[in-house]
């Protein structure tokens, strides 16, 4: 069971939650959604509201769902779900129903945004901006290390309109 909480009250270290523990980016509808594991993103304040950022490469199937949706979710899980997060980061939703494969149950947050009930924390985000990364603005060492195939991420900013914490 989830409880709505004020995002400002969350006891969350975004560096470890995103970078070490990972998160799922999910978009679409509860009936047809896709999720991907991500370890790049951020949380903060922009335009006076709580904001989350995430980054998606053009070849990821989830990108189609985020691009076609007004809302997306960022979900954080406990360590027991590491195998499922690994699956969602290595298999494509084009080939497998990730939710079913992981044994996840789909639920809906604000804006009918899909998330999985097995999460510990869900941030429902209203997409406010999406911008392709500009390689002309990147340092050469970053391009060499992270973009050998020139598959630049799109940066997404989402206003956190609902925070759901498992109780």
N, C-alpha and C positions, 0 to 999 in steps of 0.2 A: 504494500500500500504506500502511496506517495502523498506527501504533504506539500502544498505550495509554500514557498519561503521567499523572503526578500533576498535577491542576489547579494545585497550588501552584507548579509549576515552569514554567508557561506565561509566555512573554515576550509579553504582550498588553496593549496599552493599550485598555481598554474604551471610552474616549471616542471614539477614532478608529475602532476596530474596529466598534462598533455605530453610532455617529452619522455617520461619514463613509464607511466602507467597506460598511456594511450587513451584515445577516445574514439567513439564511433560517430561519424557524420552520417545522418540519415535524412532522406527527403523522399517526397512523393506523397502518397496517401496511405492510410492504414491497409487498404486492399492491394496496393501496388507500390511498393517502396524498395529502395536499395540502400545499403549501408556500406561504408568503407572505414577501415581503421586509419587513424591519422595520428601522427606524432609531431605535427607542426601546427601551431595556432597560438592564440593569445586571448587574454581577457583583460578588460580595462574599461575606460570611460571615454566615449566620443560623443560629441554633440549633446553633452549633458545627460547621457543615458548609459546604462551598463551595455557593453558591446563585446562581442566575441568575434575573433577572426579565425578563418581556416583557409587552407590552400589545397587546391585540387588540380592535378595534371589533366591535360586534355583527353588522354586515352582512358581515363577512369570512367566506368559506366555510371557511377554515382553522380558525376558531373551533369549528365543529362537530366537527372532528377532534381538536383539543386537549381540548375538553370531554369527548369520549368516550374518551379515552386516559389511561392511567396515566403514560405517558412521552411526551416530545416531544424534539426535537433543535433545537439552535441551531447553524447551520453558517456558517462564515466562508470566503470565497473570495478568490482573487487578483483583481487589477484586470482581468485578461483576461476574467473572467466578468461584468463589469458589465452587458453587454446582457441576459444571462440573468436577472440579479437585477432589472433593470428590468422585464423581461417578468413575472416572478413578483410584482412589486409593482403592475402595471397591468392584468393579465388575471385573470379569475376562473377557479378550478378547476371551477366549474359549467359553463364554456363550453369549456375547453381542458385537455388533459392537459399540465400545465406541465413535468413531468419529460421527457416525450417531446418536447415543443416545444423544450426547451432542450438536448436531446441528453444529458441526465443519466442516470446509471445508479444505480438504487436499491440500497442496502445496508441492513443492519440492525445496530443496536448493542444494548446492554443492554436488556432488556425488549422485544426485537423492535422497537425504535424505528427508524423509517425515516430515512435520511439519503442524501445523494448523494455518490458516490465522487469527484466532481470538486472537492469542498471541500478546503480546506487544513487546517481544524481543525473538529472536531465536538464539541459538548458534549451528551452525552446526559443529559437531565434527568428525574427522577421528580417528577411534579407533586405538590406538597405543599400548595398553597393557591391558590384562585382567588377574587378579590373584585372585584365591580363597583365602579368609581370612584363616589364619592359627590359629586355636584355641589355639595352644601351645604358641602363642605369646600374647594372650589376658589376661588381668587381670581377676581374678575370678569374681569380682563384675559385670564386663561387660558381661561375659558369662551368669551369673545368670539372670541379668536383661533383656538382649536383645536376648539371644539365648537359652531359655529353651528347645527348640526342636532341638537344634544343627543344625539349618538351616543357616549356615554361608553364608554371602553375598559373591558375587564376586565383586571385585573392578575393575572398568573400568577407564582408562585414555584415554581422547580424545583430540587431538590437535584441538583447535578452528580454523577452516579454513575459517569460514564465520560467521559474526555477522550481523543479520538482525533486524533493529529497525523500529517499526511502525512509520510512519510520518502522 
